[in-house]
Amino acid sequence: MTAHPTQLSHVDDQQQPRMVDVGAKAETRRTARARARVTFPVDVAQRLHEAGYVTPKGAVLTVAHIAGVMGAKATSQLIPLCHPLAIDKCDIAIRMEGVDAFIDCTVSCSGRTGVEMEALTGASVAALTIYDMCKAMSHDIVIGEIRLLAKSGGKHDFDATEAA
């Protein structure tokens, strides 16, 4: 079980938001993996499958893959207190299981702070892209659970399978 700090790292003593100073931290190899889930209505899932996941907007899974990488790279522009990171690797894997699309985003870098937010953002942006590309078929598409699955290389490693 991972120990959790009693004080939030992104607020100062006066409870004001701040970017954490990571300058004194050691540079280590850091990796994080996150997952998002998109659930389609049964008829939409069937039509997408029959169409090879291509809509009038284009190849859904391919465009979502690219969007996920772009999202991971843009994390510090979207999340105010995130540090800009030089990402070494971003892998997006999208698999269909029945009416669900599972998007896994794995991000790595060598740095002083973790890449959890980059992995979560990459998975989220890929999920939003799938919704955008398919919304003409239905507005009942649901973006569900978005969660961190694992992280390593910082002060505390995390693995959701061990935390369960």
C-alpha positions as CSV (number, residue, x, y, z in Angstrom):
1,M,0.0,0.0,0.0
2,T,1.3,3.4,-0.9
3,A,1.7,6.1,1.8
4,H,-0.1,9.3,1.0
5,P,1.2,12.8,2.1
6,T,-0.9,14.6,4.7
7,Q,-0.3,18.0,3.0
8,L,-1.2,18.7,-0.6
9,S,1.9,19.4,-2.7
10,H,0.3,22.0,-5.0
11,V,-0.6,24.5,-2.2
12,D,1.6,26.6,0.0
13,D,1.3,27.3,3.7
14,Q,-1.3,30.0,3.0
15,Q,-3.3,27.4,0.9
16,Q,-2.5,29.2,-2.4
17,P,-1.8,27.2,-5.5
18,R,1.8,26.7,-6.5
19,M,3.9,24.7,-8.9
20,V,6.1,22.3,-6.9
21,D,9.8,23.0,-7.0
22,V,11.4,19.8,-8.3
23,G,14.8,21.3,-8.9
24,A,16.6,19.4,-6.2
25,K,15.0,16.0,-7.1
26,A,17.1,13.4,-8.8
27,E,16.5,12.8,-12.4
28,T,15.2,9.2,-12.9
29,R,13.4,7.2,-15.6
30,R,9.7,7.6,-15.0
31,T,6.8,5.8,-16.6
32,A,3.1,5.9,-16.2
33,R,0.1,4.0,-17.7
34,A,-3.5,5.2,-17.7
35,R,-6.7,3.9,-19.2
36,A,-9.9,5.4,-20.4
37,R,-13.1,3.6,-21.4
38,V,-15.6,4.6,-24.0
39,T,-18.9,2.7,-24.1
40,F,-21.0,2.8,-27.3
41,P,-24.7,1.9,-27.6
42,V,-25.0,-1.6,-29.0
43,D,-26.2,-0.5,-32.5
44,V,-23.4,2.1,-32.8
45,A,-20.8,-0.5,-31.8
46,Q,-22.1,-2.9,-34.4
47,R,-22.1,-0.2,-37.1
48,L,-18.6,0.9,-36.3
49,H,-17.3,-2.7,-36.3
50,E,-19.0,-3.3,-39.7
51,A,-17.5,-0.1,-41.1
52,G,-14.0,-1.0,-39.9
53,Y,-14.2,1.9,-37.4
54,V,-14.3,4.5,-40.2
55,T,-16.8,7.3,-40.1
56,P,-17.3,10.3,-42.5
57,K,-14.7,12.1,-40.3
58,G,-12.1,9.4,-40.9
59,A,-10.5,6.4,-39.3
60,V,-11.7,6.7,-35.7
61,L,-9.0,4.7,-33.9
62,T,-6.1,6.1,-36.0
63,V,-7.2,9.7,-35.4
64,A,-7.8,9.0,-31.6
65,H,-4.3,7.4,-31.4
66,I,-2.7,10.6,-32.8
67,A,-4.8,12.8,-30.7
68,G,-3.8,10.9,-27.5
69,V,-0.1,11.4,-28.3
70,M,-0.8,15.1,-28.9
71,G,-2.7,15.4,-25.7
72,A,0.0,13.8,-23.6
73,K,2.6,16.2,-25.2
74,A,0.3,19.2,-24.4
75,T,-0.4,18.3,-20.8
76,S,1.4,21.3,-19.2
77,Q,-0.6,23.7,-21.4
78,L,-3.9,22.2,-20.2
79,I,-3.2,21.4,-16.5
80,P,-2.1,24.7,-14.9
81,L,0.4,23.4,-12.3
82,C,2.0,20.6,-14.4
83,H,5.6,20.9,-15.3
84,P,6.5,20.9,-19.1
85,L,8.2,17.6,-19.7
86,A,10.4,16.3,-22.5
87,I,8.5,13.1,-23.1
88,D,10.7,10.3,-24.5
89,K,7.9,7.9,-25.4
90,C,4.1,7.9,-25.7
91,D,2.3,4.7,-26.7
92,I,-1.4,4.6,-27.3
93,A,-3.2,1.2,-27.5
94,I,-6.9,1.0,-28.3
95,R,-8.7,-2.2,-28.1
96,M,-12.4,-3.0,-28.7
97,E,-14.2,-5.4,-26.4
98,G,-17.9,-5.7,-27.3
99,V,-19.4,-2.2,-26.9
100,D,-16.3,-0.8,-25.1
101,A,-13.2,0.9,-26.4
102,F,-10.3,0.7,-23.9
103,I,-7.6,3.2,-24.4
104,D,-4.2,2.6,-22.7
105,C,-1.7,5.4,-22.7
106,T,1.9,4.8,-21.6
107,V,4.3,7.7,-21.2
108,S,7.9,7.7,-20.3
109,C,10.6,10.3,-19.7
110,S,13.8,10.9,-17.8
111,G,13.1,13.7,-15.4
112,R,12.5,15.0,-11.9
113,T,8.7,14.6,-11.9
114,G,6.3,11.9,-12.9
115,V,4.3,11.5,-16.1
116,E,1.0,10.4,-14.5
117,M,-0.8,13.5,-15.8
118,E,0.6,13.0,-19.3
119,A,-0.7,9.4,-19.4
120,L,-4.1,10.4,-18.0
121,T,-4.4,13.3,-20.4
122,G,-3.3,11.2,-23.4
123,A,-6.0,8.6,-22.6
124,S,-8.6,11.3,-22.0
125,V,-7.9,13.2,-25.2
126,A,-8.1,9.9,-27.2
127,A,-11.4,9.1,-25.6
128,L,-12.8,12.6,-26.4
129,T,-11.6,12.2,-29.9
130,I,-13.5,8.9,-30.3
131,Y,-16.6,10.6,-28.9
132,D,-16.2,13.5,-31.4
133,M,-15.7,11.3,-34.4
134,C,-18.8,9.1,-33.5
135,K,-21.2,11.6,-31.9
136,A,-23.2,12.0,-35.2
137,M,-24.2,8.3,-34.7
138,S,-25.4,8.8,-31.1
139,H,-25.0,11.2,-28.2
140,D,-25.5,8.2,-25.9
141,I,-21.8,7.3,-26.1
142,V,-20.3,7.4,-22.6
143,I,-16.7,8.2,-21.6
144,G,-16.4,6.2,-18.5
145,E,-13.6,5.5,-16.0
146,I,-10.3,7.2,-16.6
147,R,-7.7,6.0,-14.2
148,L,-4.0,5.6,-13.5
149,L,-3.0,1.9,-13.8
150,A,0.7,2.1,-12.9
151,K,3.6,4.5,-12.4
152,S,7.2,3.9,-11.6
153,G,10.5,5.8,-11.2
154,G,9.6,8.4,-8.6
155,K,9.4,8.5,-4.8
156,H,6.5,6.0,-4.8
157,D,5.7,3.4,-7.4
158,F,2.1,2.4,-8.0
159,D,0.4,-0.5,-9.6
160,A,-3.4,-0.7,-9.6
161,T,-3.4,-4.5,-9.5
162,E,-1.4,-4.4,-6.3
163,A,-3.6,-1.6,-4.8
164,A,-6.8,-3.6,-5.3
